[in-house]
Amino acid sequence: MNDWSADRPATDDDQLDPRLLRSRKRLLDAATHLLSTSGVEAVTVEAVTRMSKVARATLYRHFGGTAQLLAASFERLLPRVEVSTASGSVRDQLIALLTAQADLIDQAPLNITTLAWLSIGSVGGSDPADSAAITSLRSRVIEEYRQPFDRILTQPDVRAQLGNVDTTFAIVQLLGPVVFARLTGLCTVDHDGCVQLVDDFLAARKQGGEPIPAESSHGLNRPGAGGSR
């Protein structure tokens, strides 16, 4: 393949070319292997092209650079957050969901690595394609985590109890301490810790008087809402 292809972004027709589909898969296979076995620092253009036996020009044609390659690798390896099917009170449902997500964060090192990388992934660099790849991955992660919370907190009977809950801020209140504990290594939030977090959240809702409006002024941006996170 000629070197000029490194400067030309892949088109829809490119993505239908079996040869390019195979080379992209080989690049991602190599990058995800390096990421899962040796961490973010191991995913370099040199290492990926050497392992995949795909030319550097072809890598740049598919991904543009390391940031886009990492974002695609994280997205491929990101474990799916299962939607809770627990029944019972809102307390029981939230405890079951938070415990499941805490277990996932604790048992899947790559999951917490993804969150850590995303927290600094937009620092430095001005390539719009890099920003788009990082934004896409961030949106996928947020959607995976928020979907089960939305399912619980938007139920009519739950709204009757708690008001029109700002789901974004609820996720921060409930899952934020779990992520912080894991990132810092301060502790592991087990089932009892999840119970305490849920009880504190529900107690604050009951003591708060007026329900927190769905579009509150917490300064938290939702995917697609624009602005920085």
Backbone as CSV, one residue per row, in Angstrom:
resi,resn,N_x,N_y,N_z,CA_x,CA_y,CA_z,C_x,C_y,C_z
1,MET,0.847,-1.200,0.000,0.000,0.000,0.000,0.874,1.237,0.000
2,ASN,0.501,2.240,-0.794,1.323,3.428,-0.923,1.262,4.295,0.318
3,ASP,2.331,5.053,0.575,2.395,5.869,1.770,1.350,6.980,1.790
4,TRP,0.859,7.410,0.569,-0.107,8.508,0.568,-1.374,8.151,1.321
5,SER,-1.655,6.863,1.477,-2.887,6.465,2.159,-2.862,6.838,3.630
6,ALA,-1.663,7.082,4.184,-1.584,7.457,5.597,-2.260,8.780,5.864
7,ASP,-2.299,9.665,4.843,-2.873,10.984,5.029,-4.331,11.056,4.613
8,ARG,-4.887,9.940,4.104,-6.257,9.964,3.637,-7.134,9.170,4.580
9,PRO,-8.156,9.776,5.195,-9.013,9.039,6.116,-9.786,7.953,5.396
10,ALA,-10.087,6.894,6.136,-10.842,5.799,5.547,-12.247,6.250,5.195
11,THR,-12.744,5.810,4.045,-14.090,6.148,3.598,-15.007,4.951,3.795
12,ASP,-16.303,5.158,3.512,-17.248,4.053,3.625,-16.866,2.920,2.682
13,ASP,-16.394,3.283,1.464,-15.982,2.242,0.525,-14.797,1.447,1.060
14,ASP,-13.881,2.150,1.745,-12.739,1.462,2.353,-13.206,0.392,3.331
15,GLN,-14.223,0.756,4.124,-14.661,-0.151,5.162,-15.332,-1.402,4.598
16,LEU,-15.723,-1.373,3.307,-16.300,-2.543,2.672,-15.249,-3.392,1.965
17,ASP,-14.039,-2.886,1.859,-12.944,-3.602,1.220,-12.483,-4.722,2.163
18,PRO,-12.606,-5.995,1.754,-12.227,-7.105,2.646,-10.795,-7.019,3.137
19,ARG,-9.894,-6.522,2.282,-8.491,-6.423,2.693,-8.319,-5.431,3.834
20,LEU,-9.030,-4.299,3.731,-8.929,-3.305,4.790,-9.647,-3.762,6.052
21,LEU,-10.743,-4.481,5.888,-11.424,-5.022,7.063,-10.517,-6.003,7.807
22,ARG,-9.785,-6.824,7.043,-8.866,-7.778,7.673,-7.721,-7.057,8.364
23,SER,-7.163,-6.029,7.705,-6.043,-5.323,8.323,-6.498,-4.589,9.581
24,ARG,-7.695,-4.025,9.556,-8.206,-3.337,10.745,-8.377,-4.320,11.902
25,LYS,-8.909,-5.510,11.590,-9.084,-6.525,12.625,-7.738,-6.955,13.199
26,ARG,-6.744,-7.134,12.353,-5.419,-7.526,12.843,-4.809,-6.451,13.730
27,LEU,-4.997,-5.195,13.344,-4.497,-4.091,14.171,-5.190,-4.071,15.524
28,LEU,-6.513,-4.227,15.515,-7.249,-4.217,16.779,-6.926,-5.442,17.625
29,ASP,-6.753,-6.593,16.992,-6.360,-7.792,17.740,-5.052,-7.544,18.485
30,ALA,-4.085,-6.965,17.789,-2.788,-6.699,18.409,-2.913,-5.653,19.503
31,ALA,-3.636,-4.569,19.225,-3.758,-3.491,20.206,-4.490,-3.951,21.460
32,THR,-5.562,-4.717,21.292,-6.314,-5.171,22.466,-5.500,-6.177,23.280
33,HIS,-4.702,-6.998,22.595,-3.840,-7.929,23.336,-2.819,-7.157,24.168
34,LEU,-2.181,-6.175,23.566,-1.200,-5.376,24.301,-1.853,-4.619,25.451
35,LEU,-3.038,-4.070,25.194,-3.734,-3.301,26.222,-4.123,-4.175,27.406
36,SER,-4.659,-5.355,27.125,-5.148,-6.220,28.200,-4.031,-6.912,28.967
37,THR,-2.868,-7.084,28.329,-1.774,-7.792,29.000,-0.721,-6.870,29.588
38,SER,-0.529,-5.698,28.970,0.580,-4.840,29.398,0.194,-3.403,29.693
39,GLY,-1.068,-3.031,29.476,-1.499,-1.686,29.831,-1.417,-0.687,28.692
40,VAL,-1.874,0.524,28.993,-1.979,1.579,27.995,-0.633,1.900,27.359
41,GLU,0.416,1.948,28.167,1.722,2.355,27.663,2.262,1.415,26.594
42,ALA,1.791,0.165,26.598,2.297,-0.816,25.642,1.707,-0.629,24.249
43,VAL,0.612,0.098,24.150,-0.062,0.272,22.855,0.580,1.438,22.115
44,THR,1.606,1.137,21.372,2.298,2.126,20.550,2.168,1.724,19.084
45,VAL,2.380,2.684,18.209,2.313,2.393,16.778,3.327,1.314,16.415
46,GLU,4.525,1.435,16.964,5.581,0.476,16.643,5.209,-0.930,17.108
47,ALA,4.714,-1.045,18.351,4.384,-2.364,18.889,3.217,-3.003,18.151
48,VAL,2.209,-2.201,17.846,1.019,-2.740,17.183,1.327,-3.170,15.757
49,THR,2.062,-2.368,15.026,2.384,-2.747,13.645,3.312,-3.957,13.610
50,ARG,4.220,-4.038,14.565,5.123,-5.188,14.608,4.346,-6.476,14.910
51,MET,3.447,-6.428,15.880,2.701,-7.626,16.261,1.696,-8.031,15.187
52,SER,1.049,-7.050,14.580,0.000,-7.341,13.596,0.553,-7.626,12.211
53,LYS,1.825,-7.215,11.987,2.437,-7.316,10.657,1.643,-6.516,9.616
54,VAL,1.121,-5.375,10.066,0.405,-4.448,9.188,1.242,-3.177,9.088
55,ALA,1.320,-2.615,7.901,2.153,-1.442,7.675,1.670,-0.231,8.475
56,ARG,2.628,0.592,8.860,2.315,1.820,9.596,1.331,2.701,8.813
57,ALA,1.512,2.799,7.497,0.615,3.623,6.688,-0.820,3.134,6.785
58,THR,-0.993,1.820,6.855,-2.344,1.263,6.957,-2.952,1.566,8.315
59,LEU,-2.137,1.502,9.365,-2.650,1.858,10.694,-3.172,3.283,10.704
60,TYR,-2.373,4.213,10.149,-2.804,5.612,10.137,-4.041,5.818,9.262
61,ARG,-4.184,4.988,8.246,-5.370,5.096,7.398,-6.622,4.718,8.187
62,HIS,-6.516,3.724,9.053,-7.665,3.275,9.830,-7.931,4.162,11.049
63,PHE,-6.872,4.524,11.761,-7.051,5.124,13.079,-6.476,6.525,13.242
64,GLY,-5.612,6.925,12.389,-5.062,8.268,12.494,-3.935,8.394,13.498
65,GLY,-3.964,7.623,14.562,-2.923,7.707,15.571,-3.258,6.863,16.788
66,THR,-2.421,6.993,17.825,-2.545,6.146,19.004,-3.840,6.399,19.769
67,ALA,-4.271,7.656,19.876,-5.475,7.959,20.648,-6.691,7.254,20.069
68,GLN,-6.834,7.305,18.745,-7.977,6.652,18.116,-7.880,5.133,18.228
69,LEU,-6.678,4.605,18.108,-6.475,3.164,18.242,-6.810,2.706,19.661
70,LEU,-6.379,3.479,20.657,-6.698,3.129,22.042,-8.196,3.196,22.302
71,ALA,-8.844,4.238,21.800,-10.292,4.363,22.008,-11.027,3.167,21.414
72,ALA,-10.631,2.750,20.207,-11.267,1.597,19.575,-10.979,0.315,20.356
73,SER,-9.780,0.198,20.905,-9.418,-0.992,21.677,-10.197,-1.059,22.974
74,PHE,-10.283,0.068,23.672,-11.071,0.104,24.900,-12.529,-0.254,24.617
75,GLU,-13.064,0.284,23.519,-14.474,0.022,23.210,-14.707,-1.455,22.918
76,ARG,-13.752,-2.087,22.255,-13.893,-3.507,21.957,-13.856,-4.349,23.231
77,LEU,-12.999,-3.969,24.178,-12.805,-4.770,25.385,-13.729,-4.382,26.533
78,LEU,-14.454,-3.282,26.384,-15.275,-2.789,27.491,-16.310,-3.821,27.894
79,PRO,-16.282,-4.280,29.153,-17.286,-5.265,29.578,-18.659,-4.621,29.664
80,ARG,-19.661,-5.359,29.265,-21.013,-4.834,29.271,-21.561,-4.801,30.688
81,VAL,-22.191,-3.689,31.024,-22.855,-3.555,32.316,-24.243,-4.147,32.182
82,GLU,-24.477,-5.236,32.887,-25.771,-5.900,32.775,-26.865,-5.061,33.443
83,VAL,-28.008,-4.984,32.774,-29.145,-4.263,33.332,-29.773,-5.111,34.426
84,SER,-29.940,-4.517,35.598,-30.492,-5.252,36.726,-31.934,-5.649,36.457
85,THR,-32.259,-6.898,36.790,-33.643,-7.364,36.677,-34.254,-7.585,38.056
86,ALA,-33.617,-7.015,39.072,-34.115,-7.200,40.433,-35.488,-6.563,40.585
87,SER,-36.307,-7.172,41.401,-37.621,-6.623,41.704,-37.636,-6.201,43.166
88,GLY,-38.766,-5.675,43.594,-38.881,-5.254,44.983,-38.860,-3.749,45.095
89,SER,-38.509,-3.269,46.275,-38.509,-1.833,46.535,-37.408,-1.150,45.751
90,VAL,-37.497,0.179,45.655,-36.442,0.927,44.989,-35.117,0.714,45.711
91,ARG,-35.158,0.589,47.027,-33.929,0.328,47.789,-33.300,-0.991,47.359
92,ASP,-34.106,-2.046,47.272,-33.585,-3.356,46.886,-33.015,-3.329,45.467
93,GLN,-33.719,-2.665,44.573,-33.253,-2.597,43.190,-31.930,-1.838,43.081
94,LEU,-31.827,-0.709,43.796,-30.592,0.078,43.731,-29.425,-0.657,44.376
95,ILE,-29.681,-1.349,45.470,-28.612,-2.121,46.116,-28.111,-3.217,45.185
96,ALA,-29.040,-3.936,44.534,-28.638,-5.006,43.621,-27.835,-4.446,42.451
97,LEU,-28.287,-3.327,41.896,-27.585,-2.719,40.755,-26.213,-2.207,41.161
98,LEU,-26.144,-1.466,42.259,-24.871,-0.877,42.668,-23.867,-1.959,43.044
99,THR,-24.327,-3.022,43.698,-23.431,-4.117,44.053,-22.877,-4.790,42.804
100,ALA,-23.731,-4.997,41.802,-23.278,-5.623,40.558,-22.252,-4.745,39.856
101,GLN,-22.488,-3.436,39.827,-21.540,-2.548,39.159,-20.246,-2.416,39.953
102,ALA,-20.337,-2.416,41.274,-19.128,-2.369,42.105,-18.285,-3.623,41.899
103,ASP,-18.942,-4.779,41.796,-18.218,-6.026,41.534,-17.520,-5.972,40.185
104,LEU,-18.206,-5.435,39.178,-17.617,-5.340,37.847,-16.378,-4.450,37.863
105,ILE,-16.472,-3.321,38.532,-15.340,-2.396,38.608,-14.174,-3.020,39.368
106,ASP,-14.494,-3.781,40.405,-13.448,-4.389,41.219,-12.789,-5.569,40.508
107,GLN,-13.562,-6.318,39.727,-13.052,-7.548,39.134,-12.523,-7.371,37.712
108,ALA,-12.822,-6.248,37.100,-12.371,-6.031,35.724,-11.394,-4.869,35.675
109,PRO,-10.098,-5.135,35.827,-9.107,-4.047,35.843,-9.194,-3.147,34.622
110,LEU,-9.522,-3.726,33.463,-9.584,-2.918,32.255,-10.713,-1.894,32.336
111,ASN,-11.762,-2.234,33.055,-12.884,-1.310,33.191,-12.450,-0.038,33.913
112,ILE,-11.726,-0.179,34.990,-11.275,1.000,35.729,-10.174,1.717,34.945
113,THR,-9.370,0.964,34.176,-8.365,1.592,33.321,-9.033,2.467,32.269
114,THR,-10.155,1.988,31.726,-10.899,2.774,30.748,-11.356,4.092,31.350
115,LEU,-11.908,4.036,32.555,-12.387,5.247,33.217,-11.224,6.200,33.496
116,ALA,-10.092,5.645,33.927,-8.940,6.490,34.218,-8.414,7.140,32.947
117,TRP,-8.340,6.376,31.852,-7.848,6.927,30.596,-8.784,7.998,30.060
118,LEU,-10.078,7.762,30.178,-11.037,8.757,29.706,-10.938,10.054,30.486
119,SER,-10.604,9.949,31.767,-10.538,11.155,32.591,-9.409,12.082,32.159
120,ILE,-8.399,11.525,31.477,-7.294,12.359,30.985,-7.177,12.307,29.473
121,GLY,-8.070,11.555,28.831,-7.951,11.322,27.396,-8.119,12.561,26.554
122,SER,-8.825,13.570,27.077,-9.045,14.777,26.281,-7.999,15.847,26.574
123,VAL,-7.028,15.533,27.423,-5.990,16.505,27.757,-4.914,16.471,26.692
124,GLY,-4.606,17.636,26.124,-3.555,17.705,25.118,-4.051,17.241,23.761
125,GLY,-3.429,17.759,22.734,-3.796,17.367,21.381,-5.012,18.125,20.899
126,SER,-5.030,18.382,19.592,-6.136,19.145,19.039,-6.729,18.491,17.806
127,ASP,-6.385,17.243,17.535,-6.898,16.549,16.365,-8.386,16.280,16.564
128,PRO,-9.251,16.806,15.689,-10.691,16.574,15.840,-11.060,15.097,15.806
129,ALA,-10.313,14.306,15.011,-10.609,12.875,14.945,-10.317,12.197,16.279
130,ASP,-9.229,12.615,16.963,-8.939,12.075,18.288,-10.063,12.423,19.254
131,SER,-10.494,13.679,19.227,-11.562,14.119,20.124,-12.843,13.351,19.853
132,ALA,-13.141,13.098,18.584,-14.357,12.369,18.233,-14.299,10.935,18.741
133,ALA,-13.136,10.292,18.624,-12.988,8.913,19.082,-13.141,8.827,20.595
134,ILE,-12.548,9.776,21.312,-12.638,9.790,22.775,-14.062,10.088,23.219
135,THR,-14.715,11.033,22.540,-16.097,11.371,22.871,-17.017,10.182,22.637
136,SER,-16.778,9.453,21.545,-17.592,8.280,21.254,-17.452,7.214,22.338
137,LEU,-16.218,6.961,22.758,-15.991,5.976,23.814,-16.614,6.439,25.120
138,ARG,-16.438,7.722,25.454,-17.011,8.252,26.687,-18.542,8.103,26.688
139,SER,-19.162,8.410,25.559,-20.613,8.285,25.459,-21.054,6.836,25.647
140,ARG,-20.279,5.900,25.085,-20.607,4.486,25.238,-20.509,4.060,26.703
141,VAL,-19.447,4.498,27.380,-19.276,4.134,28.788,-20.411,4.714,29.630
142,ILE,-20.717,5.992,29.418,-21.772,6.638,30.195,-23.107,5.950,29.962
143,GLU,-23.402,5.645,28.701,-24.679,5.005,28.386,-24.779,3.636,29.045
144,GLU,-23.672,2.883,29.035,-23.673,1.560,29.652,-23.996,1.647,31.145
145,TYR,-23.420,2.644,31.817,-23.633,2.750,33.257,-24.983,3.370,33.608
146,ARG,-25.436,4.341,32.795,-26.629,5.054,33.193,-27.914,4.320,32.834
147,GLN,-27.885,3.452,31.818,-29.102,2.791,31.371,-29.842,2.070,32.506
148,PRO,-29.167,1.232,33.297,-29.903,0.554,34.364,-30.392,1.504,35.455
149,PHE,-29.654,2.593,35.713,-30.145,3.580,36.681,-31.389,4.272,36.143
150,ASP,-31.370,4.611,34.858,-32.552,5.220,34.247,-33.763,4.304,34.378
151,ARG,-33.532,3.011,34.138,-34.640,2.056,34.191,-35.300,2.034,35.565
152,ILE,-34.484,2.120,36.597,-35.029,2.084,37.955,-35.636,3.426,38.354
153,LEU,-34.873,4.501,38.139,-35.259,5.790,38.709,-36.351,6.514,37.931
154,THR,-36.679,6.027,36.742,-37.756,6.668,35.977,-39.073,5.905,36.078
155,GLN,-39.102,4.838,36.869,-40.359,4.133,37.079,-41.362,5.064,37.782
156,PRO,-42.628,5.030,37.374,-43.623,5.932,37.974,-43.715,5.840,39.496
157,ASP,-43.659,4.608,40.040,-43.780,4.479,41.485,-42.549,5.027,42.199
158,VAL,-41.387,4.915,41.546,-40.161,5.466,42.141,-40.211,6.983,42.112
159,ARG,-40.657,7.553,41.018,-40.794,9.005,40.934,-41.783,9.531,41.969
160,ALA,-42.810,8.736,42.238,-43.779,9.151,43.248,-43.129,9.229,44.625
161,GLN,-42.145,8.340,44.867,-41.459,8.323,46.157,-40.341,9.366,46.239
162,LEU,-39.562,9.476,45.147,-38.335,10.266,45.200,-38.407,11.578,44.431
163,GLY,-39.450,11.774,43.665,-39.509,12.953,42.821,-38.847,12.681,41.482
164,ASN,-38.739,13.703,40.659,-38.166,13.581,39.326,-36.644,13.648,39.444
165,VAL,-36.032,12.503,39.688,-34.612,12.429,40.039,-33.730,12.779,38.840
166,ASP,-32.704,13.591,39.080,-31.664,13.843,38.088,-30.779,12.592,38.059
167,THR,-30.985,11.750,37.044,-30.283,10.467,37.002,-28.774,10.641,36.945
168,THR,-28.321,11.655,36.222,-26.882,11.884,36.121,-26.264,12.121,37.487
169,PHE,-26.891,12.988,38.272,-26.334,13.270,39.587,-26.505,12.075,40.520
170,ALA,-27.571,11.305,40.341,-27.760,10.103,41.148,-26.621,9.110,40.908
171,ILE,-26.189,8.978,39.637,-25.072,8.083,39.327,-23.803,8.564,40.015
172,VAL,-23.578,9.882,39.984,-22.403,10.441,40.655,-22.452,10.149,42.147
173,GLN,-23.614,10.340,42.754,-23.749,10.104,44.189,-23.556,8.645,44.561
174,LEU,-24.071,7.736,43.748,-24.043,6.320,44.090,-22.778,5.615,43.602
175,LEU,-22.427,5.831,42.348,-21.296,5.105,41.770,-19.974,5.840,41.931
176,GLY,-20.033,7.160,42.084,-18.807,7.940,42.228,-17.896,7.448,43.345
177,PRO,-18.422,7.210,44.560,-17.556,6.721,45.638,-16.929,5.363,45.335
178,VAL,-17.656,4.512,44.588,-17.118,3.195,44.233,-15.908,3.350,43.316
179,VAL,-16.050,4.204,42.308,-14.952,4.433,41.368,-13.771,5.088,42.079
180,PHE,-14.048,6.082,42.924,-12.974,6.771,43.642,-12.209,5.794,44.540
181,ALA,-12.933,4.953,45.247,-12.284,3.986,46.138,-11.377,3.037,45.353
182,ARG,-11.842,2.634,44.173,-11.055,1.702,43.360,-9.842,2.384,42.738
183,LEU,-10.029,3.609,42.249,-8.923,4.332,41.623,-7.814,4.637,42.621
184,THR,-8.191,5.024,43.822,-7.198,5.414,44.821,-6.658,4.236,45.609
185,GLY,-7.378,3.110,45.602,-6.964,1.965,46.389,-7.258,2.104,47.869
186,LEU,-8.080,3.089,48.231,-8.404,3.290,49.647,-9.107,2.079,50.242
187,CYS,-10.034,1.517,49.480,-10.782,0.365,49.970,-11.532,-0.258,48.814
188,THR,-12.137,-1.402,49.075,-13.049,-2.026,48.126,-14.461,-1.868,48.674
189,VAL,-15.348,-1.325,47.871,-16.726,-1.143,48.315,-17.469,-2.454,48.100
190,ASP,-17.762,-3.156,49.192,-18.441,-4.444,49.101,-19.953,-4.252,49.196
191,HIS,-20.669,-5.343,49.387,-22.134,-5.272,49.440,-22.605,-4.356,50.564
192,ASP,-21.992,-4.478,51.741,-22.399,-3.628,52.862,-22.152,-2.155,52.557
193,GLY,-21.051,-1.874,51.875,-20.787,-0.497,51.486,-21.824,0.016,50.504
194,CYS,-22.240,-0.839,49.578,-23.281,-0.439,48.623,-24.600,-0.171,49.340
195,VAL,-24.908,-0.975,50.332,-26.131,-0.751,51.119,-26.078,0.620,51.781
196,GLN,-24.928,0.955,52.361,-24.793,2.253,53.021,-24.928,3.403,52.027
197,LEU,-24.328,3.268,50.852,-24.423,4.323,49.839,-25.869,4.521,49.399
198,VAL,-26.586,3.434,49.178,-27.985,3.536,48.763,-28.834,4.139,49.874
199,ASP,-28.618,3.702,51.101,-29.409,4.239,52.223,-29.135,5.730,52.416
200,ASP,-27.881,6.143,52.275,-27.557,7.567,52.395,-28.222,8.373,51.275
201,PHE,-28.214,7.820,50.073,-28.850,8.493,48.937,-30.348,8.660,49.171
202,LEU,-30.999,7.583,49.594,-32.443,7.641,49.819,-32.786,8.557,50.988
203,ALA,-31.960,8.543,52.033,-32.205,9.415,53.179,-32.100,10.878,52.769
204,ALA,-31.125,11.193,51.936,-30.968,12.574,51.472,-32.168,13.006,50.638
205,ARG,-32.701,12.096,49.839,-33.878,12.426,49.036,-35.087,12.723,49.924
206,LYS,-35.218,11.944,50.995,-36.377,12.121,51.868,-36.265,13.380,52.708
207,GLN,-35.023,13.765,53.044,-34.823,14.942,53.883,-34.768,16.231,53.074
208,GLY,-34.652,16.084,51.743,-34.423,17.260,50.920,-35.629,18.122,50.672
209,GLY,-36.817,17.662,51.058,-38.007,18.464,50.832,-38.436,18.388,49.387
210,GLU,-38.265,19.474,48.641,-38.684,19.517,47.249,-37.793,18.596,46.408
211,PRO,-38.404,17.843,45.482,-37.591,16.975,44.612,-36.594,17.782,43.795
212,ILE,-35.438,17.165,43.525,-34.446,17.796,42.672,-34.947,17.722,41.239
213,PRO,-35.068,18.835,40.539,-35.574,18.768,39.163,-34.642,17.985,38.258
214,ALA,-35.213,17.368,37.217,-34.414,16.549,36.299,-33.326,17.371,35.639
215,GLU,-33.626,18.603,35.269,-32.616,19.486,34.676,-32.090,20.405,35.772
216,SER,-31.242,19.845,36.616,-30.741,20.610,37.746,-29.500,21.388,37.363
217,SER,-28.993,22.164,38.290,-27.847,23.036,38.011,-26.565,22.492,38.604
218,HIS,-26.400,21.153,38.537,-25.187,20.555,39.089,-23.982,20.742,38.190
219,GLY,-24.186,21.250,36.998,-23.062,21.458,36.094,-22.569,20.188,35.460
220,LEU,-23.419,19.162,35.401,-23.021,17.898,34.798,-23.622,17.823,33.413
221,ASN,-22.782,17.506,32.425,-23.244,17.442,31.050,-23.555,16.007,30.666
222,ARG,-24.638,15.829,29.953,-25.018,14.519,29.474,-24.426,14.298,28.098
223,PRO,-24.316,13.015,27.674,-23.800,12.755,26.332,-24.653,13.466,25.298
224,GLY,-23.983,14.155,24.393,-24.692,14.838,23.334,-25.197,16.195,23.712
225,ALA,-25.017,16.597,24.971,-25.534,17.887,25.407,-24.576,19.003,25.097
226,GLY,-23.345,18.666,24.720,-22.334,19.676,24.422,-21.611,20.075,25.692
227,GLY,-20.519,20.794,25.526,-19.746,21.231,26.681,-18.748,20.179,27.091
228,SER,-17.870,20.577,27.986,-16.830,19.651,28.432,-17.307,18.882,29.625
229,ARG,-16.635,17.742,29.826,-16.967,16.926,30.995,-15.757,16.878,31.897
